[in-house]
Amino acid sequence: MKKWILLLIPVLGAAIVGCGGSQSLQSAGTGDIPDWYTNVPQDPSYLFAANTQTSQDMQLATDKATEAARADIARQLQVKIEGLQKRFNQETGTGNDAQLLQMFTQAEKTVVDETLTGSKVKNQKIVRDGNLWRSYVLVEYPIGAANEALMQQIKNNNQMYTRFRASQTFKELQDEVDKYEKYKQEQSQGAPPQQ
């Protein structure tokens, strides 16, 4: 009987240590998640994307998370521009105009491909995750920069600009671009942005 009890003690001890170990790992992991990752900020002037990636190399984990967040912002930007295009088509009745649709689609692709250079890492947190590094990244991109780039692409195409300029959608886009220009000017002069 004593031999049976002696064999049971190490098994019970291993089970208790195993359970305790997994609980401490879970609570340590949960405590490392930044609030801005689980509650991504909302702001009508910015697009935000949070991402996390792991790697044995700390910088690679950060680079991977940043690129994935930028890819998410590109998708958000594409949806925003497609919505603008749809509103313009409904307003002007050009939904059946394949040439205008093609021009607008090309402008959208150019904006999404070229303007994400204005995005920046707003927040970052790096933690150990077992034998790996885990990087949490929050990337922001000012919507005004996207609007400005889209407006420039539209102006570069004389035919599309002529047709788009008379629409209400154009006026709204122009107002947003003007606000962004004012914001950039205030930032360069060191003035606090107006709300």
Backbone as CSV, one residue per row, in Angstrom:
resi,resn,N_x,N_y,N_z,CA_x,CA_y,CA_z,C_x,C_y,C_z
1,MET,0.819,-1.187,0.000,0.000,0.000,0.000,0.868,1.258,0.000
2,LYS,1.947,1.245,0.768,2.819,2.407,0.836,3.477,2.670,-0.515
3,LYS,3.797,1.599,-1.262,4.409,1.771,-2.575,3.431,2.470,-3.514
4,TRP,2.166,2.106,-3.428,1.135,2.710,-4.278,1.014,4.210,-3.976
5,ILE,1.046,4.593,-2.725,0.970,5.997,-2.323,2.225,6.731,-2.771
6,LEU,3.390,6.098,-2.654,4.642,6.720,-3.084,4.637,6.972,-4.598
7,LEU,4.023,6.093,-5.364,3.918,6.279,-6.822,2.902,7.375,-7.159
8,LEU,1.859,7.498,-6.378,0.796,8.462,-6.639,1.229,9.903,-6.361
9,ILE,2.092,10.105,-5.389,2.529,11.459,-5.016,3.219,12.167,-6.185
10,PRO,4.188,11.569,-6.895,4.800,12.295,-8.018,3.810,12.597,-9.140
11,VAL,2.866,11.684,-9.383,1.882,11.908,-10.439,0.987,13.091,-10.075
12,LEU,0.501,13.136,-8.851,-0.329,14.262,-8.416,0.466,15.569,-8.420
13,GLY,1.711,15.502,-8.003,2.556,16.699,-7.997,2.756,17.239,-9.410
14,ALA,2.976,16.346,-10.367,3.160,16.782,-11.760,1.881,17.390,-12.308
15,ALA,0.744,16.806,-11.948,-0.543,17.340,-12.423,-0.793,18.730,-11.855
16,ILE,-0.498,18.934,-10.596,-0.711,20.244,-9.958,0.220,21.283,-10.579
17,VAL,1.489,20.932,-10.774,2.441,21.870,-11.372,2.034,22.182,-12.800
18,GLY,1.588,21.171,-13.549,1.160,21.376,-14.938,-0.012,22.334,-15.024
19,CYS,-0.993,22.178,-14.162,-2.151,23.083,-14.177,-1.744,24.489,-13.791
20,GLY,-0.956,24.593,-12.753,-0.519,25.913,-12.311,0.308,26.610,-13.370
21,GLY,1.141,25.871,-14.078,1.980,26.458,-15.111,1.156,27.025,-16.252
22,SER,0.135,26.300,-16.713,-0.655,26.796,-17.842,-1.467,28.024,-17.430
23,GLN,-1.940,28.060,-16.187,-2.694,29.228,-15.749,-1.800,30.454,-15.698
24,SER,-0.581,30.311,-15.234,0.298,31.466,-15.149,0.692,31.934,-16.553
25,LEU,0.829,31.002,-17.483,1.127,31.404,-18.856,-0.036,32.191,-19.440
26,GLN,-1.252,31.726,-19.215,-2.416,32.424,-19.761,-2.549,33.816,-19.155
27,SER,-2.414,33.903,-17.845,-2.586,35.223,-17.241,-1.445,36.160,-17.637
28,ALA,-0.241,35.632,-17.798,0.862,36.493,-18.230,0.619,36.977,-19.654
29,GLY,0.132,36.095,-20.516,-0.130,36.484,-21.906,-1.242,37.515,-21.998
30,THR,-2.312,37.333,-21.234,-3.438,38.256,-21.282,-3.043,39.638,-20.783
31,GLY,-2.206,39.687,-19.764,-1.799,40.965,-19.216,-0.906,41.762,-20.153
32,ASP,-0.314,41.088,-21.147,0.591,41.760,-22.065,-0.115,42.416,-23.238
33,ILE,-1.387,42.140,-23.430,-2.104,42.690,-24.584,-2.476,44.143,-24.293
34,PRO,-1.986,45.084,-25.125,-2.311,46.491,-24.880,-3.783,46.797,-25.161
35,ASP,-4.320,47.742,-24.423,-5.724,48.129,-24.566,-6.035,48.611,-25.985
36,TRP,-5.119,49.353,-26.603,-5.361,49.881,-27.950,-5.409,48.773,-28.996
37,TYR,-4.914,47.572,-28.639,-4.992,46.439,-29.574,-6.398,45.834,-29.554
38,THR,-6.962,45.695,-28.377,-8.296,45.102,-28.268,-9.412,46.124,-28.501
39,ASN,-9.115,47.392,-28.286,-10.079,48.477,-28.516,-9.442,49.498,-29.462
40,VAL,-9.435,49.171,-30.742,-8.784,50.028,-31.735,-9.461,51.394,-31.740
41,PRO,-8.679,52.479,-31.687,-9.255,53.827,-31.652,-10.142,54.117,-32.862
42,GLN,-11.090,54.992,-32.676,-11.975,55.449,-33.740,-11.836,56.959,-33.837
43,ASP,-11.613,57.461,-35.040,-11.474,58.888,-35.262,-11.875,59.162,-36.704
44,PRO,-12.777,60.119,-36.945,-13.208,60.365,-38.321,-12.091,60.902,-39.220
45,SER,-10.988,61.347,-38.644,-9.887,61.905,-39.431,-8.793,60.883,-39.739
46,TYR,-8.891,59.675,-39.165,-7.835,58.676,-39.330,-8.412,57.297,-39.592
47,LEU,-7.632,56.479,-40.276,-7.873,55.047,-40.354,-6.865,54.401,-39.414
48,PHE,-7.295,53.419,-38.626,-6.414,52.717,-37.699,-6.461,51.229,-37.987
49,ALA,-5.343,50.567,-37.749,-5.294,49.108,-37.844,-4.301,48.598,-36.812
50,ALA,-4.719,47.578,-36.056,-3.845,46.950,-35.069,-3.526,45.544,-35.553
51,ASN,-2.299,45.107,-35.283,-1.902,43.769,-35.683,-0.839,43.273,-34.724
52,THR,-0.707,41.964,-34.655,0.343,41.353,-33.851,0.957,40.208,-34.641
53,GLN,2.261,40.079,-34.513,3.000,39.012,-35.184,4.123,38.554,-34.265
54,THR,4.600,37.313,-34.512,5.703,36.778,-33.723,6.882,36.422,-34.625
55,SER,8.043,36.386,-34.014,9.250,35.957,-34.709,10.333,35.715,-33.662
56,GLN,11.335,34.954,-34.049,12.491,34.793,-33.170,13.302,36.082,-33.141
57,ASP,13.159,36.902,-34.174,13.843,38.183,-34.257,12.860,39.301,-33.885
58,MET,13.219,40.110,-32.908,12.321,41.155,-32.418,11.929,42.142,-33.519
59,GLN,12.891,42.600,-34.316,12.597,43.568,-35.368,11.718,42.959,-36.455
60,LEU,11.954,41.692,-36.782,11.129,41.036,-37.793,9.681,40.918,-37.330
61,ALA,9.472,40.636,-36.052,8.104,40.580,-35.515,7.421,41.933,-35.688
62,THR,8.144,43.013,-35.398,7.588,44.361,-35.550,7.330,44.691,-37.012
63,ASP,8.278,44.356,-37.879,8.101,44.619,-39.317,6.893,43.873,-39.877
64,LYS,6.739,42.614,-39.483,5.603,41.812,-39.967,4.281,42.402,-39.480
65,ALA,4.226,42.796,-38.214,2.989,43.369,-37.664,2.660,44.694,-38.338
66,THR,3.687,45.515,-38.592,3.473,46.816,-39.234,2.963,46.637,-40.654
67,GLU,3.566,45.727,-41.410,3.124,45.499,-42.797,1.706,44.936,-42.850
68,ALA,1.376,44.038,-41.930,0.017,43.489,-41.901,-1.000,44.576,-41.552
69,ALA,-0.650,45.474,-40.633,-1.552,46.574,-40.275,-1.721,47.525,-41.463
70,ARG,-0.626,47.801,-42.181,-0.723,48.670,-43.366,-1.589,48.027,-44.450
71,ALA,-1.497,46.718,-44.590,-2.345,46.026,-45.563,-3.818,46.172,-45.181
72,ASP,-4.102,46.128,-43.871,-5.479,46.333,-43.406,-5.946,47.756,-43.705
73,ILE,-5.081,48.737,-43.504,-5.436,50.125,-43.821,-5.695,50.270,-45.310
74,ALA,-4.903,49.599,-46.144,-5.121,49.647,-47.599,-6.503,49.108,-47.952
75,ARG,-6.919,48.037,-47.286,-8.265,47.482,-47.534,-9.343,48.479,-47.097
76,GLN,-9.152,49.105,-45.936,-10.114,50.107,-45.464,-10.200,51.279,-46.439
77,LEU,-9.041,51.702,-46.930,-8.981,52.815,-47.867,-9.677,52.460,-49.175
78,GLN,-9.479,51.245,-49.628,-10.122,50.789,-50.859,-11.643,50.807,-50.705
79,VAL,-12.139,50.343,-49.575,-13.580,50.353,-49.317,-14.105,51.786,-49.295
80,LYS,-13.358,52.695,-48.668,-13.773,54.108,-48.602,-13.864,54.713,-50.001
81,ILE,-12.868,54.465,-50.833,-12.869,55.041,-52.181,-13.951,54.399,-53.043
82,GLU,-14.164,53.100,-52.885,-15.234,52.438,-53.635,-16.596,53.017,-53.254
83,GLY,-16.771,53.351,-51.964,-18.016,53.980,-51.522,-18.191,55.352,-52.144
84,LEU,-17.118,56.109,-52.237,-17.151,57.422,-52.871,-17.510,57.296,-54.353
85,GLN,-16.914,56.317,-55.006,-17.195,56.070,-56.424,-18.666,55.696,-56.623
86,LYS,-19.181,54.848,-55.755,-20.580,54.424,-55.871,-21.519,55.618,-55.694
87,ARG,-21.216,56.476,-54.706,-22.048,57.677,-54.502,-22.017,58.584,-55.722
88,PHE,-20.828,58.752,-56.291,-20.697,59.586,-57.483,-21.492,58.995,-58.646
89,ASN,-21.398,57.695,-58.827,-22.135,57.043,-59.918,-23.641,57.181,-59.724
90,GLN,-24.122,57.042,-58.512,-25.555,57.197,-58.242,-26.001,58.633,-58.472
91,GLU,-25.169,59.568,-58.072,-25.516,60.982,-58.190,-25.571,61.437,-59.645
92,THR,-24.630,60.981,-60.424,-24.540,61.475,-61.803,-25.167,60.536,-62.817
93,GLY,-25.593,59.368,-62.383,-26.217,58.429,-63.313,-25.240,57.832,-64.299
94,THR,-23.972,57.727,-63.904,-22.968,57.199,-64.825,-22.619,55.747,-64.516
95,GLY,-23.495,55.043,-63.834,-23.229,53.655,-63.470,-22.963,52.765,-64.664
96,ASN,-23.504,53.102,-65.807,-23.297,52.283,-66.995,-22.116,52.769,-67.833
97,ASP,-21.430,53.805,-67.401,-20.314,54.362,-68.151,-19.035,53.604,-67.787
98,ALA,-18.690,52.618,-68.613,-17.543,51.748,-68.338,-16.239,52.531,-68.339
99,GLN,-16.107,53.532,-69.179,-14.867,54.293,-69.253,-14.626,55.070,-67.957
100,LEU,-15.659,55.719,-67.437,-15.507,56.462,-66.185,-15.207,55.509,-65.033
101,LEU,-15.893,54.375,-65.011,-15.659,53.377,-63.972,-14.202,52.904,-64.015
102,GLN,-13.685,52.657,-65.209,-12.302,52.222,-65.358,-11.331,53.308,-64.883
103,MET,-11.596,54.549,-65.209,-10.724,55.653,-64.785,-10.721,55.770,-63.256
104,PHE,-11.898,55.670,-62.653,-12.009,55.796,-61.211,-11.307,54.630,-60.523
105,THR,-11.461,53.424,-61.071,-10.812,52.241,-60.504,-9.298,52.379,-60.558
106,GLN,-8.782,52.918,-61.666,-7.340,53.133,-61.784,-6.864,54.168,-60.761
107,ALA,-7.635,55.229,-60.564,-7.284,56.241,-59.562,-7.262,55.618,-58.173
108,GLU,-8.254,54.767,-57.888,-8.319,54.085,-56.592,-7.081,53.236,-56.366
109,LYS,-6.694,52.440,-57.364,-5.519,51.572,-57.210,-4.259,52.395,-56.982
110,THR,-4.117,53.476,-57.707,-2.939,54.325,-57.547,-2.874,54.902,-56.145
111,VAL,-4.000,55.387,-55.645,-4.043,55.975,-54.305,-3.689,54.924,-53.254
112,VAL,-4.313,53.746,-53.339,-4.069,52.703,-52.350,-2.614,52.243,-52.404
113,ASP,-2.071,52.102,-53.612,-0.695,51.616,-53.750,0.343,52.644,-53.313
114,GLU,0.108,53.907,-53.587,1.150,54.905,-53.403,1.057,55.720,-52.120
115,THR,-0.097,55.848,-51.529,-0.218,56.817,-50.436,-0.011,56.249,-49.046
116,LEU,0.152,54.963,-48.897,0.324,54.419,-47.552,1.663,54.799,-46.939
117,THR,2.491,55.484,-47.701,3.739,55.979,-47.129,3.460,57.014,-46.049
118,GLY,2.265,57.603,-46.040,1.895,58.568,-45.007,1.444,57.909,-43.720
119,SER,1.354,56.587,-43.709,0.946,55.900,-42.482,2.126,55.837,-41.523
120,LYS,1.792,55.780,-40.239,2.873,55.683,-39.248,2.423,54.837,-38.073
121,VAL,3.416,54.285,-37.390,3.148,53.487,-36.199,2.836,54.451,-35.067
122,LYS,1.619,54.355,-34.542,1.190,55.231,-33.445,1.593,54.634,-32.097
123,ASN,1.386,53.324,-31.933,1.734,52.628,-30.690,2.381,51.298,-31.031
124,GLN,3.233,50.847,-30.116,3.929,49.577,-30.320,4.263,48.989,-28.962
125,LYS,4.135,47.676,-28.850,4.537,46.996,-27.620,5.153,45.659,-28.020
126,ILE,6.301,45.348,-27.443,7.001,44.105,-27.742,7.138,43.323,-26.441
127,VAL,6.751,42.038,-26.478,6.833,41.175,-25.302,7.418,39.826,-25.712
128,ARG,7.882,39.095,-24.723,8.325,37.723,-24.967,7.086,36.839,-24.995
129,ASP,7.080,35.895,-25.919,5.991,34.937,-26.050,6.646,33.563,-26.185
130,GLY,6.943,32.947,-25.057,7.708,31.702,-25.084,9.121,32.007,-25.544
131,ASN,9.543,31.317,-26.597,10.881,31.543,-27.157,10.870,32.597,-28.252
132,LEU,9.731,33.205,-28.488,9.587,34.173,-29.574,9.374,35.584,-29.022
133,TRP,9.498,36.547,-29.907,9.107,37.924,-29.613,7.742,38.147,-30.232
134,ARG,6.851,38.811,-29.511,5.543,39.194,-30.049,5.504,40.712,-30.081
135,SER,5.155,41.234,-31.250,5.059,42.682,-31.408,3.605,43.047,-31.682
136,TYR,3.088,43.961,-30.875,1.763,44.551,-31.093,1.991,45.924,-31.707
137,VAL,1.287,46.224,-32.785,1.487,47.489,-33.488,0.135,48.111,-33.814
138,LEU,0.045,49.427,-33.623,-1.123,50.197,-34.044,-0.641,51.221,-35.064
139,VAL,-1.169,51.116,-36.289,-0.784,52.021,-37.369,-1.935,52.980,-37.624
140,GLU,-1.600,54.252,-37.872,-2.617,55.246,-38.205,-2.303,55.860,-39.560
141,TYR,-3.367,56.281,-40.232,-3.213,56.917,-41.538,-4.253,58.027,-41.640
142,PRO,-3.820,59.269,-41.873,-4.785,60.367,-41.957,-5.645,60.261,-43.221
143,ILE,-6.941,60.282,-43.039,-7.863,60.180,-44.172,-7.670,61.359,-45.120
144,GLY,-7.321,62.520,-44.576,-7.090,63.692,-45.412,-6.016,63.452,-46.459
145,ALA,-4.977,62.705,-46.098,-3.912,62.398,-47.053,-4.450,61.546,-48.200
146,ALA,-5.320,60.602,-47.879,-5.922,59.764,-48.924,-6.828,60.598,-49.815
147,ASN,-7.620,61.468,-49.206,-8.506,62.331,-49.996,-7.704,63.243,-50.916
148,GLU,-6.610,63.770,-50.394,-5.755,64.652,-51.179,-5.156,63.891,-52.369
149,ALA,-4.695,62.663,-52.116,-4.114,61.857,-53.195,-5.164,61.484,-54.233
150,LEU,-6.374,61.162,-53.773,-7.449,60.831,-54.709,-7.803,62.045,-55.550
151,MET,-7.907,63.198,-54.924,-8.220,64.424,-55.659,-7.153,64.692,-56.730
152,GLN,-5.896,64.473,-56.387,-4.815,64.697,-57.357,-4.930,63.719,-58.525
153,GLN,-5.267,62.473,-58.231,-5.445,61.490,-59.306,-6.609,61.867,-60.213
154,ILE,-7.682,62.365,-59.633,-8.840,62.792,-60.428,-8.456,63.980,-61.300
155,LYS,-7.724,64.936,-60.725,-7.313,66.119,-61.496,-6.338,65.749,-62.618
156,ASN,-5.552,64.708,-62.407,-4.613,64.273,-63.437,-5.323,63.733,-64.676
157,ASN,-6.556,63.291,-64.514,-7.329,62.779,-65.639,-8.375,63.842,-65.989
158,ASN,-8.095,64.615,-67.009,-8.920,65.772,-67.367,-10.382,65.398,-67.614
159,GLN,-10.604,64.301,-68.309,-11.979,63.894,-68.618,-12.751,63.541,-67.343
160,MET,-12.111,62.776,-66.459,-12.787,62.394,-65.215,-12.991,63.632,-64.343
161,TYR,-12.003,64.504,-64.268,-12.099,65.708,-63.450,-13.256,66.589,-63.907
162,THR,-13.403,66.749,-65.217,-14.484,67.580,-65.764,-15.845,67.022,-65.364
163,ARG,-15.995,65.713,-65.413,-17.286,65.099,-65.085,-17.532,65.055,-63.581
164,PHE,-16.477,64.868,-62.816,-16.601,64.715,-61.372,-16.783,66.049,-60.670
165,ARG,-16.202,67.102,-61.220,-16.154,68.417,-60.580,-17.536,68.986,-60.271
166,ALA,-18.526,68.717,-61.074,-19.858,69.293,-60.880,-20.691,68.533,-59.838
167,SER,-20.182,67.440,-59.308,-20.989,66.609,-58.411,-20.883,67.062,-56.955
168,GLN,-21.881,66.700,-56.170,-21.885,66.971,-54.728,-20.772,66.167,-54.053
169,THR,-20.525,64.963,-54.533,-19.469,64.122,-53.980,-18.119,64.815,-54.102
170,PHE,-17.887,65.487,-55.229,-16.645,66.229,-55.436,-16.528,67.357,-54.412
171,LYS,-17.623,68.071,-54.202,-17.596,69.185,-53.245,-17.256,68.693,-51.837
172,GLU,-17.827,67.553,-51.455,-17.524,66.983,-50.138,-16.056,66.576,-50.043
173,LEU,-15.550,65.962,-51.107,-14.148,65.567,-51.130,-13.249,66.796,-51.074
174,GLN,-13.593,67.822,-51.807,-12.793,69.054,-51.816,-12.780,69.701,-50.433
175,ASP,-13.925,69.700,-49.740,-13.980,70.250,-48.382,-13.044,69.492,-47.445
176,GLU,-13.023,68.154,-47.552,-12.146,67.349,-46.698,-10.680,67.617,-47.019
177,VAL,-10.368,67.782,-48.298,-8.994,68.087,-48.694,-8.584,69.456,-48.146
178,ASP,-9.497,70.432,-48.227,-9.195,71.770,-47.698,-8.924,71.724,-46.192
179,LYS,-9.723,70.934,-45.460,-9.511,70.783,-44.014,-8.138,70.178,-43.739
180,TYR,-7.770,69.181,-44.545,-6.477,68.535,-44.362,-5.337,69.504,-44.662
181,GLU,-5.478,70.305,-45.685,-4.462,71.304,-46.016,-4.300,72.307,-44.865
182,LYS,-5.419,72.721,-44.292,-5.376,73.648,-43.158,-4.680,72.989,-41.959
183,TYR,-5.000,71.734,-41.723,-4.378,70.984,-40.630,-2.868,70.893,-40.834
184,LYS,-2.422,70.555,-42.058,-0.990,70.465,-42.352,-0.309,71.812,-42.136
185,GLN,-0.970,72.875,-42.546,-0.398,74.211,-42.382,-0.256,74.552,-40.901
186,GLU,-1.278,74.235,-40.096,-1.222,74.490,-38.659,-0.107,73.671,-38.007
187,GLN,0.050,72.427,-38.451,1.095,71.572,-37.891,2.481,72.113,-38.216
188,SER,2.650,72.617,-39.432,3.967,73.132,-39.818,4.291,74.437,-39.082
189,GLN,3.262,75.155,-38.631,3.471,76.392,-37.883,3.499,76.151,-36.380
190,GLY,3.253,74.902,-35.977,3.310,74.572,-34.568,2.048,74.887,-33.795
191,ALA,0.964,75.244,-34.477,-0.288,75.570,-33.803,-1.018,74.268,-33.461
192,PRO,-1.711,74.219,-32.322,-2.498,73.040,-32.010,-3.658,72.912,-32.990
193,PRO,-3.984,71.674,-33.425,-5.085,71.507,-34.368,-6.411,71.886,-33.753
194,GLN,-7.283,72.509,-34.554,-8.612,72.880,-34.076,-9.543,71.696,-34.182
195,GLN,-10.414,71.589,-33.217,-11.367,70.469,-33.200,-12.632,70.829,-33.921
